[in-house]
Amino acid sequence: MANSHASTTNPCKMCRPLGACLAFSGVENSMVLLHGSQGCSTYMRRYISGHYNEPVDIASSSLSEQGAIYGGEANLKQGIRNVVAKYSPSVLCVATTCLTETIGDNVKMIIDDLLEEEPGLRDVKIIPVSTPSYSGSHTDGFYDSCVAILDRFARGGEDNGAVNLFPGFLSPADIRYLREVMDDCQVESMILPDCSGTLDAGIGDTFYRIPRGGTRFEDIERAGSSSCSIEFNLAGDANQSSARLLDDRFGVRGYRLPLPIGIRNSDLLFNTLSEVTAGPTPQKYQDERSRLLDAMVDAHKYLFGQRAVIYGDAEFVIAMTSFLVDAGIFPVVCASGGGNARYVAEIETITGSLDTPPAILREADFDDIYDHTLAAGADLLIGNSKGNHIARRINVPLVRVGYPIHDRIGAQRILHTGYRGAMNLLDILTNTIIARKQDDLGYGYSYM
């Protein structure tokens, strides 16, 4: 069901330009310039650095009242010049904001005009992306940005045997795990975006204005000649599918899968890789799966019948719901600030075997989630930090996963995906429930 309120209170999503910033953070030597007021880029930097615990630079065209009235062309041109001069990016994303979308600035025309005036700027690949904050969510901006990169620069050619992997909105730890999987399956892969180094970097001897790492641009250009694409994007619109774009334009076969969270979805990923490579799943991952099954049996007596509220990005909620059902936990509320009919249909399919189906919320805010949580009754909440106030009000534990996590450290190191990630989540969930039972007893106990 959709939000029936006339207003939104504490939305369960972030704004669209944030997704563009995160997508381009996974492209090698790239920068983002937000065409709008200074506060927009400040908000993005705060939300990204607070989750990943990494310094983040996001430029701004710094529109004032004058620019809002007469247009922001001069500010945008000067902003591009400044970013190129100070950062020397190879790729520059110019993302719009609600202000510049409202006044109607033609960003592409302004960029083309600037390149005519200053041909030297043509060495930088400048990509405009429309990201109005009042429409959609951060995930829309993320998917739109990935499609914009490929639409502009992917090239076709003879099949090079590689696999394009479009992981969606995952942690650096997840990206590293997926890279490990592809390498172990002996698959040459292009992961877009790859934030594993840029948003979870170590300390080095040299300071770089733009963090090292990210998807290489030459790999992006070759995406149209890959053997196939694997994309974790079930609920996204067709025009937000990178795999579909490459299929339609270059005939690159595409697989759209759920996020590989939990045993069922991880099986889908490894079965797809077996089909692509015509080889078995490496023994290493068969062993991981076996250990996960054993752990699920061990945890079942603690997890079965627990009632959970899941909220966050639509793809994350779909995948996490599947994992919880497999683990014996009953989802009672599944909520996303975005979502569409496909999101609802996927969750209905996953929970179809339950005696009592969950309340499925799309375009939800945290007032909606609170009301439905009270009505359904819950033993725990599963989602990002923004739901902490609900957990405190109803006195149930919150398992922090997804994005953003601003009140704990290590969010960039949370592994959600694959059998290994499912084991990690299973342990966290089980120990959270056991700890709550200990707290409720008053005297505690040290043996289960």
N, C-alpha and C positions, 0 to 999 in steps of 0.2 A: 504494500500500500504506500502511496505517496504522502508526503507531509500535507496535512489538511489545514495547517495554520495559515493565517493571512500574513504573518511575519515569521522571521527566522531568529531563533535565540540560540546563540552559541553553536554555529554550524558544525556538523561532523565532516568537515572538509577544509582544505586550504584553497587559496585563489589560484587561478589558472597560470599566471606567470611563474609561480613557484615551480610548477612542473617543467616549464621550459628551462629554468635555471638548473634543475637537477638532471634533466636529460643531457644538456650540453656540458655539464660537469664531467660526464663520462666520455667526452670526445677529446682526443689529444690536442693540447695547446689551443684550447678554445676559451672564449670569454662570452659573457652575456651583458648586453646593454639594455636596460629597461627604458623604453621611451615613455616617460611620465614624470611624476614628482619624485623628489628625493626620498620621501618616506617609503615609497614602494620598495626600492632597493634595500633600504635599511631593514624593513620587515623581512625580506627574503634572506638577507644575510643572517639575521638573528634566528630565524626558524631553521635554517640549514646548519649553521655552526653549532647551535644548541643541541641538535640531534647527533651530529657526527663528531663533535668536539674537534673540528678542524677550522682553521681560518678560511674564510670564503670572501672573495672579491666579486662584487656585482656592480657594474657601472650604471650610471643614470644620466639621462639627458636633462634632468633637473628643471622641469617645466615650472614656471611661476604663474601668477595670475595673468601676466601679459601673454605668455605662451598659450595659456588656455583660451584666451580670447582671439588672438591673431594667428594661432597655429604654432606648432613646435618645430618647423623646418630648420630654423637657424640653430636651435639647441641640439637637435639630433645630429646635424652635420658636424657641429663642433664636438659633440660627444664622441662620435666615431673617430674623428681626427685625434682626439686626446687618448682614447683607448689604444689605437694603433701605435701612437707615438710612445706611450708609457709601457705597454704590455707586449707589443709585437705578436699578437695572436695569429695563428694560421686560419682560424675559423672564428667569426664573430656573429653571434645570434643577436638580432635586434627584435626584442619581444615587446609587444604593445601592452598597455595597461588600460584600465577602465577610462581614465581621463582622455588619453589620445584616441581611443576608439570612439568615445562620445563626441569629441570635436571633429572627428573624421579625417585625421591626418592620413595621407596616402603614403605609407612608409616605403613601399617598393619604389614608387616614383621618386621620393626624396633620395633614396639610396642610388638609384640610377642616375639622377641628376648630379649627385656628388661625385660619382665615378667618372662622369663626363668632365666635370670640373677638374678633378685630380686623378688622372689615370694611374698614378703610382699606387693608389689604394686597391687596384685590381688584384694585387698580389694576395690580398686577404679575401677569403671566401666569406662574404657577408650574406647571411640568411635571415630574411624577415619572417617572423612567425606571429600570427594573430592570436593574442591571448587576452581577450577581454575578461576582467576579473568578475564581472557581474554575470557571466555565463559559464556554466560547467564548473569544473573543479581542477585541482592540481593534476589529477591523473589525465584529464583531457589535454592540458597543456603539455604534459609529458609525452603522450602518444602523438599529439599533433606535431611536436618538435621532431620526433624520430622519423615520422613520415616526411616532414619537410626536408630533412637532410637527404633522405634517399631519393625523394622526388627530384631534387635539384642535382644530385651528384652521382647517383648509382648509374653504372654503365653495364650494358649487356656484353655478351661475347661467348666464346667457346666454354663449355662446362669445365670449371676448374676443380671440381670434386669437393669443394668446401661446403660447410653448413653455416647458414646465418642463424644466429640465436638472438632472439629479441626477448630478454628476460622480464621486461616490465619493471615495476617499482619494487626492487629488492635491495637488501643490505649489501655492503661490500663483502661481508663474509659469504653471503649467498652467491655472489658473482664469482668469488674465488673457488667455491665448491663446484659450481657449474663448469668453470674452466678446467678444473681437475677431472671432472667426469668426461668432458669432451676429449681431453688429452688421453685419459685412460682407455677410452673407446677408440683411440687412434683416429680421431676426426679433426681435420683442419677446420677451424671455426673462426667466425667473426662475431663477436659479442657486442651488441649496440643497445644501450650505452654500457660502458665498462667503468664503473666508479670505484673499483676495488683498490686502485692506487691513489686516485685523486681525492677521495673522501675518507680514506683510512690510511694515511701515509705515515711512514716512520720518520724519525729524526735523522737528518743527514748533515753533512758538512757545508752544503751549499744551499743558499736560499733562492728559490725560484718564485717569481711573481705569479706564474701560472703553475700549479702542481704538475709534476711529471705523471705520465700514465694516460689512460683513456684509449678509446678505439682509434686506431691509426686511420688517417684519412684515405690512404691508398687501399685499405681493406674495405672501406665504405664504397669506394668507387667500383670495386670488384664484386659487390654484392649481387649485381644483376647477372653474373655468370656463375653463381654458386649452384650446387646440385639441388639444394632445398633450403627451406627456412623453417625454423621451429619458433613459434611465438606463444608466450604465455599471456593470452588475451582472449578470453571467452566472451566477455560481456561488452567489449568495446564496439563502437559503431564500425561499419565496414570501411569508412574513409579514415579511420584511425588505426588501421591494421597495416603494419609494415610488410608483413608476409603477403597480404593480398595485393598491395601495390606492386611488389616484385613479381608476383604471379601474373597479374593482369598485363604488366608492361613487358616482362622478359620471359615469361613462362617458367619461372622458378617455382617448383612445387612447394606448397605451404602446408604446414601442420599447425593448427591453432589448438593449444592444450591449456588446461588449467594450471595455475601455479603448482609446481610439484611439492606441495605440502601434504604430508601424510603418506601412508603406504599405498593407497589406491592411486593417487595422482602421481606419485613417484614411479609406480609400475607403468603408468602411461608413458612417462618420459623415457624410461629405459626400454620399453617395448618399441617405442618409436625409433630410438637410436639403433636397436637391433635390426629393425626393418631397413633403416637407412644404410647401415654398414654391412648388412647381410652376415652379421656375426653375433655371438652370444653376449649377454651382459658379463662384463669382467667379474671374475670370482670374488674380487674385493667387495663389490657391491652386492653380490649374492649373499656374502657373509654378513654385510651390514643389514640386509633385509631380514636375515634369519635372527640376528640379535634383536632387531626391532620387534619382531613377532614375539620373541621370548619376553621382552620387556613389557609388551602390551598385555600378555597373560599375567605377568607379575603385578602390574598396576591395576588390573581390571577390578579387583575387589575394592579399591579406593575410588575409582573413577565412575563406576557404573551407577547410573541414576542421578549423578550430579547435574544440576541445571545451570546452563551457561548463557550469558549474553555476549554476543560477538558483534563488534562494530569496527568500522574503518573503511578502507578502499574496497570497492565492489569486488575486484578480483581476489583480494586478500580474504574477504568474508566468505566468498564461495569456497575457496580452498580450505580455509580453517574449519568451516562447517563440515566439510567432507572428513577431515581429520578427526574432529570431535565425535562424529557419528561412528566412525570406525573404532574409536577408543571407548565407546560406551557412554559418553557424555551426551546429555539431551540439550540441544540448542533450543532455547525458549524465545529468544529475540535475535534476529539477524538484521543488522542495520548498517546502512551506508549513506553518506551525505550525497553520493551520486547515485549510480545504478540506473537500470532501465528494465524493460520487459524481459530481456534475456537473462539479466541478473536474477530476477524473481523466478524465472522458469528453471534456472540451474539449481537454485536452492530448493525449490519445490521437488525437483527430481531427486536430489540428494537426501532429503528428509521424508520422502514419500513412504518409507517403511515405518516411520514412527507413529505411535498411536495418537499423539497430539502434535500437530505441525507447529512450527515456530511462527511468531509474528515476523513478517518480512517487511522491513521498512526501507524505502528508497527516498532520496532527497530529504533525509531526516536531519533534524538538529538534536542537540542533547536534551532538550525538553521532551521531544518525542520519545527518545530512548529511555529517559527517566520514567515517564508515565507508563510505558509498556513493560519496563523492568519491574516496577511496583506491582502491576497487574499480574504478571506471569510468575513472579517469585524467582529468585536466582541465588545460586550458591557462590558464583564467581562471575566477574567480568573479564573479558579478553579483548584487548585493544590497546590503543595508544594512551599517552598521558592525559589527554584532554578529558577522559572519562573518570579521572580520579575523584572529582567532586561527587559523582554519583556513587562510587564505591564507598566513600566516606559517609554519605547521607544514609545509605541503606545498610552500612556496616558489613560489607562483603569484600573479599580480597580482589585486587585487580592484577591480572597477569599482563605485563606490559610487553606488547609485541607490535610490529607494524611501524607506522610513522604518523606523527612525531613522538619521540620519547625525550622529554626535556627535564624530567625530575629524577633520572637515574643516569649513570654512566654506562658505556659499553654498548649502546644501541647499534652502533655500526658493526659490532662483532656478534650480534645475535644471528645464529644460523637457523633458518626456518625450513630450508628446502632439502629434498632428498631423504633417504632413510636416516642419514646421520642427523639432519635437522629435525626430523620427526622424533628421533630419540631424545634430542635436546629438549624439544617442546614437551614431550611426554614426561620427562623427569621434572621439568619446571611445574607443570600442571599438578602432577601427583604430589610433589613436595609442598606445593602451596595448599592443597587440600588437607594434607596431613598436619601441616603447621597450624592451620585454622582449627582443626579438631583439638590439637594440643592446647591452644590458647583458650578454647571454649571450656575445657575441662577445669581450668583454674590451677590444679596441682601439677599438670603436665605429666609426661611419661617419657621414658628414654628407650623403650623397646616396643616394636610393633608386633 
